[in-house]
Amino acid sequence: MSCESCNLDKVREMVKDKTKEGRISCPMAHKIAKELGVSPKAVGDVVNELEIKLYGCQLGCF
């Protein structure tokens, strides 16, 4: 398993943990990206993959 795959697994785990009622806030998605050292786009891709809705978006990053 590559390091990138490990990071994406961690992103998936954290996104699932922080999701409430099928939604996650944009600031939380940015926090996850920063904490895990991945791009906001990587978090956005996982959010889309898991069919989770983003709310409170900042500057249309996702």
C-alpha positions in Angstrom: 0.0 0.0 0.0 1.4 3.3 -1.0 1.7 6.3 1.4 -0.9 8.1 -0.7 -3.4 5.2 -0.2 -2.6 5.2 3.6 -3.5 9.0 3.7 -6.7 8.5 1.8 -7.7 5.7 4.2 -7.1 8.1 7.1 -9.0 10.8 5.3 -12.0 8.4 4.8 -11.9 7.4 8.4 -11.8 11.0 9.7 -14.4 12.3 7.3 -16.8 9.5 8.3 -16.1 10.2 12.0 -16.8 14.0 11.6 -19.9 13.6 9.4 -23.2 14.3 11.1 -26.5 13.5 9.4 -24.7 12.9 6.0 -23.1 16.4 6.1 -19.7 17.9 7.0 -18.8 21.5 7.2 -16.3 23.1 4.9 -14.2 24.4 7.8 -14.1 20.8 9.2 -13.0 19.5 5.8 -10.2 22.0 5.7 -9.2 21.1 9.3 -9.0 17.4 8.2 -6.8 18.3 5.3 -4.4 20.3 7.5 -4.3 17.7 10.2 -3.5 14.9 7.8 -1.2 16.8 5.5 -3.3 16.4 2.4 -4.8 18.9 0.0 -8.4 20.1 0.5 -9.1 18.6 -3.0 -8.2 15.2 -1.6 -10.6 15.6 1.2 -13.2 16.9 -1.3 -12.7 13.9 -3.5 -13.3 11.6 -0.5 -16.4 13.5 0.5 -17.8 13.1 -3.0 -16.8 9.4 -3.1 -18.7 8.9 0.1 -21.7 11.0 -1.1 -21.5 13.3 1.8 -22.8 16.9 1.5 -20.6 19.8 2.3 -22.1 23.0 3.9 -20.8 26.3 5.0 -18.5 26.4 2.0 -15.6 28.8 1.8 -14.6 30.2 -1.6 -15.9 27.2 -3.5 -12.9 25.1 -2.8 -14.9 21.9 -2.9 
